[in-house]
Amino acid sequence: MIASCCTKIKSILILSGLCWLVPIQLSYSQNTVVLDEAESLTHIGQNTTYLEDLSGTLRIADIVSGRFTDQFQKTDQVVPNFSSTGSAYWLKFDIQQQANETFYLEVGTAFMDSISLFQFNEAGDLQSARYSGDDLPFEHREVLIGNYLFELNIPQNTTHTFYLRIKSKQPLFFPLRVGTLKQFTEYNHNQDYIQGIYFGFMLMIFFYNLFLYFKSKGEVVFGLCHLRIEHNLVYGLGVWLFL
């Protein structure tokens, strides 16, 4: 009787465990980025996993060898932020293309010393290896703009795996976005419009304080004006460069 009860309890526990495991596996499978007919840019930060390379010496052959698979951690931030560090970071993500369009990956920062992007097809073969960053001439970039754009080259209805290696002396804080050139153009146009309003407002404050300076002949007003402009310009540049 006791043995029978114990067997039933073990069966219930096993079934309960399986019920928990199934949602976990389903949620993991949802990490794949699906490119369809979306009308706006897709943020993929939370669809990535990352590995910190403390020595900065790991190569793509080391990463795909399987030795570091268990060390990749889930990224829980929309905008990956690794702060100031001497480490290199590897980000892994899968992208499935459903739409019949050309998509690009954006590393949304102008301050990155070294960027390497490795693309593997469904068979696990290396399809491309591309390099960019401030350590290379500006003309080396695929698209000659401030941030970094990489054409994805994924055949329709297939899924490719990407490994992105980044390293910089600057804080590692950057959005990862995927979209078409049209979507990036529209997004940047809106950003330029908002920034124009912002800096126009800052110029208005500058000339107003300049007027007060000449009217009062006081150095205190000019000093406060300079501090206010410097603070707001730095803060504004930081917000618009990294978001």
LUMBABA-703313 format. One record per residue (C-alpha): residue number from 1; x, y, z; residue in one letter. Coordinates in steps of 0.2 Angstrom, whole numbers. Example, Ala and Ser with C-alpha at 12.3 -4.5 7.8 and 13.67 -1.06 7.14 Angstrom:
<atoms>
   seq       x       y       z   type
     1      62     -22      39      a
     2      68      -5      36      s
</atoms>
This chain:
<atoms>
   seq       x       y       z   type
     1       0       0       0      m
     2      14      12       5      i
     3      24       7     -10      a
     4       9      10     -21      s
     5       7      28     -14      c
     6      25      32     -16      c
     7      24      27     -34      t
     8       9      38     -37      k
     9      17      53     -29      i
    10      33      50     -39      k
    11      23      50     -55      s
    12      14      66     -50      i
    13      30      74     -47      l
    14      38      69     -63      i
    15      22      75     -73      l
    16      23      92     -64      s
    17      41      94     -69      g
    18      37      90     -87      l
    19      23     103     -86      c
    20      36     116     -81      w
    21      49     111     -93      l
    22      37     112    -108      v
    23      34     131    -106      p
    24      52     134    -103      i
    25      57     126    -120      q
    26      43     135    -129      l
    27      48     152    -122      s
    28      66     148    -128      y
    29      61     144    -145      s
    30      52     161    -146      q
    31      69     170    -145      n
    32      71     168    -164      t
    33      69     185    -172      v
    34      55     183    -186      v
    35      56     196    -200      l
    36      40     198    -208      d
    37      30     213    -215      e
    38      33     224    -200      a
    39      31     243    -203      e
    40      44     248    -190      s
    41      61     243    -184      l
    42      63     228    -173      t
    43      73     229    -157      h
    44      82     212    -155      i
    45      92     215    -138      g
    46      81     203    -128      q
    47      82     190    -142      n
    48     100     188    -139      t
    49     112     178    -127      t
    50     129     184    -123      y
    51     146     178    -117      l
    52     159     188    -109      e
    53     177     185    -115      d
    54     188     192    -101      l
    55     204     189    -111      s
    56     197     196    -127      g
    57     206     181    -136      t
    58     192     170    -141      l
    59     189     167    -159      r
    60     174     161    -169      i
    61     181     144    -170      a
    62     182     143    -151      d
    63     164     150    -149      i
    64     156     137    -161      v
    65     166     123    -155      s
    66     153     119    -141      g
    67     165     122    -126      r
    68     156     138    -122      f
    69     138     134    -126      t
    70     133     133    -107      d
    71     141     149    -103      q
    72     130     160    -114      f
    73     117     170    -104      q
    74     101     177    -108      k
    75     100     196    -112      t
    76      86     204    -102      d
    77      88     222    -108      q
    78      80     229    -123      v
    79      96     239    -126      v
    80     111     229    -121      p
    81     122     238    -108      n
    82     139     230    -102      f
    83     145     247     -95      s
    84     164     251     -96      s
    85     174     235     -98      t
    86     190     228    -105      g
    87     181     212    -110      s
    88     175     208    -127      a
    89     157     202    -128      y
    90     149     189    -140      w
    91     131     190    -144      l
    92     121     176    -152      k
    93     104     177    -160      f
    94      94     168    -173      d
    95      84     177    -187      i
    96      71     169    -198      q
    97      66     179    -214      q
    98      49     177    -220      q
    99      47     193    -230      a
   100      54     195    -247      n
   101      64     210    -243      e
   102      82     215    -239      t
   103      85     218    -220      f
   104      99     226    -211      y
   105     106     224    -193      l
   106     111     240    -185      e
   107     123     242    -170      v
   108     116     258    -164      g
   109     132     267    -158      t
   110     145     278    -166      a
   111     158     273    -153      f
   112     164     255    -155      m
   113     182     250    -158      d
   114     179     233    -165      s
   115     164     224    -172      i
   116     164     207    -180      s
   117     148     198    -187      l
   118     148     180    -192      f
   119     133     172    -201      q
   120     129     154    -201      f
   121     116     146    -212      n
   122     104     132    -207      e
   123     117     118    -211      a
   124     129     126    -199      g
   125     141     132    -212      d
   126     149     149    -211      l
   127     141     160    -224      q
   128     150     177    -220      s
   129     162     185    -208      a
   130     162     204    -208      r
   131     172     217    -198      y
   132     170     235    -194      s
   133     173     248    -180      g
   134     183     263    -176      d
   135     199     253    -178      d
   136     196     252    -197      l
   137     194     266    -209      p
   138     177     273    -211      f
   139     176     268    -230      e
   140     177     250    -224      h
   141     159     251    -218      r
   142     145     243    -228      e
   143     134     258    -227      v
   144     144     275    -224      l
   145     134     282    -210      i
   146     138     286    -191      g
   147     131     269    -184      n
   148     135     252    -191      y
   149     123     243    -203      l
   150     126     225    -210      f
   151     116     218    -224      e
   152     109     201    -217      l
   153     107     191    -234      n
   154      95     178    -227      i
   155      85     168    -240      p
   156      67     169    -238      q
   157      59     156    -226      n
   158      76     151    -219      t
   159      84     154    -202      t
   160     102     159    -199      h
   161     112     160    -184      t
   162     123     176    -180      f
   163     137     179    -168      y
   164     142     197    -165      l
   165     158     201    -156      r
   166     160     219    -149      i
   167     174     227    -140      k
   168     177     245    -136      s
   169     186     257    -124      k
   170     170     267    -123      q
   171     155     260    -112      p
   172     146     246    -121      l
   173     129     252    -122      f
   174     120     250    -139      f
   175     103     246    -147      p
   176     102     232    -159      l
   177      89     234    -172      r
   178      84     225    -188      v
   179      74     233    -202      g
   180      75     238    -221      t
   181      84     253    -227      l
   182      67     262    -229      k
   183      63     260    -211      q
   184      80     266    -205      f
   185      79     281    -216      t
   186      62     285    -209      e
   187      68     283    -191      y
   188      83     293    -193      n
   189      73     307    -202      h
   190      61     308    -186      n
   191      77     308    -175      q
   192      85     322    -185      d
   193      68     332    -184      y
   194      68     330    -165      i
   195      86     334    -163      q
   196      84     350    -173      g
   197      70     356    -161      i
   198      81     352    -146      y
   199      97     361    -152      f
   200      87     375    -159      g
   201      80     377    -141      f
   202      97     376    -134      m
   203     103     390    -146      l
   204      88     401    -140      m
   205      94     398    -122      i
   206     112     403    -126      f
   207     107     419    -135      f
   208      95     424    -121      y
   209     109     422    -108      n
   210     121     431    -120      l
   211     109     445    -120      f
   212     108     445    -101      l
   213     127     445    -100      y
   214     129     461    -111      f
   215     115     469    -102      k
   216     121     466     -84      s
   217     140     466     -88      k
   218     141     452     -75      g
   219     153     437     -77      e
   220     142     427     -66      v
   221     128     426     -78      v
   222     140     421     -92      f
   223     147     407     -81      g
   224     130     400     -77      l
   225     126     401     -96      c
   226     141     391    -101      h
   227     138     378     -87      l
   228     120     376     -92      r
   229     124     374    -111      i
   230     138     362    -108      e
   231     128     351     -97      h
   232     113     350    -108      n
   233     123     347    -124      l
   234     132     333    -116      v
   235     116     325    -109      y
   236     107     328    -126      g
   237     121     320    -136      l
   238     121     305    -125      g
   239     103     302    -126      v
   240     101     304    -145      w
   241     117     294    -149      l
   242     113     279    -139      f
   243      94     277    -140      l
</atoms>
